[in-house]
Amino acid sequence: MKMKIYLTYNADNVRLPIIWQLGQSFEVVTNVRTADVKEHMGLVALELDGETEVVEQAVRWLQDQSVHVEPIEQNVVEG
């Protein structure tokens, strides 16, 4: 399964290596398509590829890290 999502970071988690931790903790391939990271917030367009159940677990884990997760329409990333 390939899922494209926006990740929104807040001031508390923007400096943490969350995408690296995600790749270490779950058997998913991460592909950062675009990112805008500032001192107090961040927005990342991320592609996750892996088994459906694992991708869903990875998304739940991101949410548990206080990262806001939103799906992206395919043409926004591929544009």
C-alpha positions as a printed Julia matrix, in Angstrom:
79×3 Matrix{Float64}:
  0.0    0.0    0.0
  1.22   3.48  -0.84
 -0.22   6.33   1.22
  0.46  10.03   0.74
 -0.04  12.24   3.78
  0.65  15.69   5.14
  2.34  15.8    8.52
  1.94  18.95  10.58
  4.4   19.39  13.45
  4.0   21.76  16.37
  6.62  23.62  18.42
  7.01  20.66  20.8
  7.88  18.05  18.16
  9.26  19.98  15.16
 12.89  19.34  16.15
 12.47  15.59  16.81
 13.65  12.99  14.23
 10.14  11.56  13.89
 10.4   10.39  10.25
 13.69   8.63  11.03
 12.08   6.98  14.1
  9.14   5.93  11.92
 11.45   4.18   9.46
 13.32   2.46  12.29
 10.16   1.29  14.09
  8.01   0.16  11.16
  8.74  -1.75   8.0
  7.76   1.12   5.7
  9.58   3.08   3.04
  9.39   6.82   3.68
  9.73   9.35   0.87
  9.65  13.05   1.73
  8.1   14.8   -1.27
  8.23  18.34   0.1
  8.82  20.01   3.43
  8.55  23.45   4.99
 10.09  23.39   8.45
 10.44  26.47  10.58
 11.48  27.09  14.2
  8.02  26.49  15.69
  6.14  24.43  13.1
  6.6   22.12  10.16
  4.62  20.77   7.22
  5.85  17.65   5.4
  4.32  15.84   2.44
  5.29  12.22   3.02
  4.78   9.04   1.04
  4.58   5.79   3.03
  4.9    2.46   1.25
  4.46  -0.94   2.88
  1.97  -3.58   3.93
 -1.46  -2.05   4.58
 -1.58  -3.02   8.26
  1.94  -1.71   8.9
  1.24   1.61   7.14
 -1.91   2.04   9.24
  0.06   1.28  12.43
  2.71   3.8   11.37
  0.06   6.51  10.88
 -1.39   5.79  14.33
  2.11   6.04  15.79
  2.62   9.43  14.12
 -0.62  10.63  15.68
  0.55   9.34  19.06
  3.62  11.59  18.63
  1.26  14.62  18.4
  1.8   14.93  14.64
 -1.36  15.93  12.77
 -1.85  13.57   9.8
 -4.01  14.36   6.74
 -4.33  12.38   3.5
 -3.16  14.02   0.27
 -4.85  13.7   -3.1
 -2.45  11.92  -5.44
 -2.17  14.77  -7.96
 -1.04  17.2   -5.22
  2.14  15.2   -4.64
  2.69  14.0   -8.2
  1.67  17.38  -9.72
